[in-house]
Amino acid sequence: MGTDDVVTLDGRKLRTVRSRAAMSRAAFALLTERGLEAVAVEDIAVRAGVTRRTFSRHFSSIEEAVLGDIDQDVHAFNAALAERPPGEPPLIAYRNAVHDWLGAVFGEGREAELAHRWELFQHFEDEPALLAAYQRIRVAAEGESRRILADRLGVDPAADLRPAAAVAAGAALIVAALQAWASGDDPGTLPALMTEFFDTLGSLAAQAVNASILDEEA
């Protein structure tokens, strides 16, 4: 493959990313204006300047389109998890991947992206179908995280509980931080909340270890 071919492929990929992002933002804007039940696929396509066929190539539902950025976020997180150094213990790798992901997606100069996610989470309470679609994305992402951790450890996740335990703990902390963040009024607090929840788990784990040691010595 020559240089021109690579440039063409990169150009196509960029157009695909931009088209997908435009449809997702159009879907979100229409959700905000009308509510989910009043939004049709044709409305999103017109707003984004694409055909209905283009929409169907990227999304299987309106909810999926609204959550397009969230779907990209979970893929970005799992990519960060896969790139962590191989010697890190599973939960440490998970926590550090959260830090890497937040920095890459919502770092300095990306405040608008974080605010957009915060606005999106505000709709979950009033739009059960949207919340259900988000839960499906989250569950699928957790499955991929378990696979990544199992591959890092070189184990069968059905026989070794460490990948599942690490993901269960880490994902629960993310959910707790997201809930606290969504109920607040400052979109910029998410990174600090993530750190606080993971630090709290570390403190609780240390207390449990110390209590166990004392019981053994008693």
NUKOLTI-775368 format. One line per field, with one value per residue (C-alpha): z, y, x; residue number from 0. Coordinates in pm, whole numbers, plus 50000, padded with zeros to 5 digits. Layout:
% residues N
up = c(Z:...)
north = c(Y:...)
east = c(X:...)
vexmar = c(NUM:...)
This chain:
% residues 218
up = c(50000:49901:50087:49886:49987:50356:50329:50158:50431:50701:50524:50508:50875:50966:50765:50934:51280:51196:51048:51350:51587:51392:51414:51784:51859:51643:51829:52163:52054:51941:52266:52462:52246:52221:52448:52321:52213:51977:51793:51469:51278:50984:51213:51320:50964:50844:51138:51082:50704:50626:50477:50676:50530:50670:51012:50999:50912:51237:51487:51547:51747:51842:52197:52061:51859:52160:52354:52075:52276:52578:52358:52236:52595:52708:52410:52492:52853:52754:52512:52802:53017:52748:52731:53102:53190:53220:53574:53734:53953:53799:54019:54006:53627:53624:53840:53637:53316:53458:53518:53167:53008:53196:53104:52737:52688:52940:53005:52981:52707:52687:52944:52688:52632:53004:53025:52734:52912:53229:53040:52886:53225:53340:53097:53238:53514:53270:52984:53103:52752:52741:53079:52967:52655:52870:53096:52793:52683:53035:53074:52737:52831:53160:52974:52751:53058:53210:52888:52879:53239:53185:52882:53085:53353:53105:53278:53197:53341:53398:53633:53780:53969:53967:53641:53739:54093:53975:53716:53960:54213:53962:53762:54080:54183:53841:53864:54216:54104:53798:54012:54255:53963:53780:54095:54145:53963:53850:53547:53622:53942:53776:53780:54148:54235:54058:54254:54581:54532:54440:54735:54966:54847:54911:55267:55331:55197:55420:55723:55643:55615:55944:56118:55985:56116:56458:56466:56386:56660:56918)
north = c(50000:50337:50668:50797:50491:50551:50915:50814:50562:50818:51070:50824:50739:51107:51169:50870:50999:51347:51215:50996:51284:51515:51264:51208:51580:51631:51352:51508:51854:51717:51521:51843:52034:51778:51479:51134:51023:51318:51252:51050:50910:51135:51439:51345:51280:51616:51802:51632:51673:51300:51041:50799:50518:50679:50696:50325:50234:50388:50346:50087:50322:50683:50608:50470:50786:51012:50808:50805:50998:50771:50468:50625:50700:50338:50225:50491:50372:50009:50115:50293:49981:49763:50001:49992:49837:49456:49443:49643:49449:49441:49700:49934:49906:49980:50289:50419:50361:50579:50852:50817:50816:51124:51312:51221:51282:51558:51717:52082:52261:51990:52138:52159:51783:51718:51962:51786:51449:51607:51750:51409:51238:51488:51327:50974:51033:51152:50914:50549:50419:50629:50499:50140:50197:50341:50037:49809:50007:49991:49616:49547:49768:49584:49254:49390:49515:49166:49019:49274:49203:48828:48862:49073:48803:48517:48348:48208:48457:48171:48002:48299:48552:48839:49005:48995:49116:49406:49517:49479:49703:49955:49982:50024:50315:50475:50443:50590:50881:50942:50943:51195:51405:51402:51508:51806:52138:52154:51941:51997:51791:51447:51384:51479:51262:50962:51007:51046:50728:50518:50664:50578:50218:50202:50329:50079:49794:49899:49910:49561:49425:49588:49450:49103:49124:49230:48941:48696:48838:48835)
east = c(50000:50144:50145:49850:49647:49723:49624:49299:49218:49298:49076:48790:48832:48832:48515:48352:48444:48317:47993:47930:48002:47768:47484:47542:47542:47232:47054:47145:47031:46695:46660:46713:46465:46185:46237:46331:45983:45948:46275:46280:46576:46490:46509:46861:46973:46843:46998:47335:47324:47340:47107:46895:47104:47419:47257:47169:47527:47647:47365:47096:46870:46814:46930:47254:47307:47244:47500:47756:48013:47965:48025:48349:48447:48425:48630:48890:48900:48953:49225:49397:49358:49516:49814:49899:50240:50212:50353:50072:49824:49475:49302:49602:49603:49229:49270:49563:49367:49088:49344:49489:49145:49024:49340:49318:48947:48871:49209:49308:49119:48850:48611:48331:48350:48309:48019:47848:47873:47735:47437:47376:47367:47103:46856:46882:46629:46361:46443:46439:46510:46825:46937:46873:47084:47362:47353:47395:47700:47844:47792:47955:48250:48297:48306:48581:48771:48760:48896:49179:49279:49261:49489:49732:49745:49745:49453:49111:48858:48614:48863:49054:48845:49095:48986:48618:48688:48903:48649:48359:48535:48667:48345:48140:48362:48321:47943:47942:48159:47940:47626:47777:47899:47566:47379:47609:47622:47985:48083:48451:48449:48455:48833:48856:48556:48710:49031:48842:48639:48943:49140:48851:48850:49225:49173:48896:49110:49401:49171:49043:49397:49498:49188:49267:49623:49499:49252:49530:49751:49474)
vexmar = c(0:1:2:3:4:5:6:7:8:9:10:11:12:13:14:15:16:17:18:19:20:21:22:23:24:25:26:27:28:29:30:31:32:33:34:35:36:37:38:39:40:41:42:43:44:45:46:47:48:49:50:51:52:53:54:55:56:57:58:59:60:61:62:63:64:65:66:67:68:69:70:71:72:73:74:75:76:77:78:79:80:81:82:83:84:85:86:87:88:89:90:91:92:93:94:95:96:97:98:99:100:101:102:103:104:105:106:107:108:109:110:111:112:113:114:115:116:117:118:119:120:121:122:123:124:125:126:127:128:129:130:131:132:133:134:135:136:137:138:139:140:141:142:143:144:145:146:147:148:149:150:151:152:153:154:155:156:157:158:159:160:161:162:163:164:165:166:167:168:169:170:171:172:173:174:175:176:177:178:179:180:181:182:183:184:185:186:187:188:189:190:191:192:193:194:195:196:197:198:199:200:201:202:203:204:205:206:207:208:209:210:211:212:213:214:215:216:217)
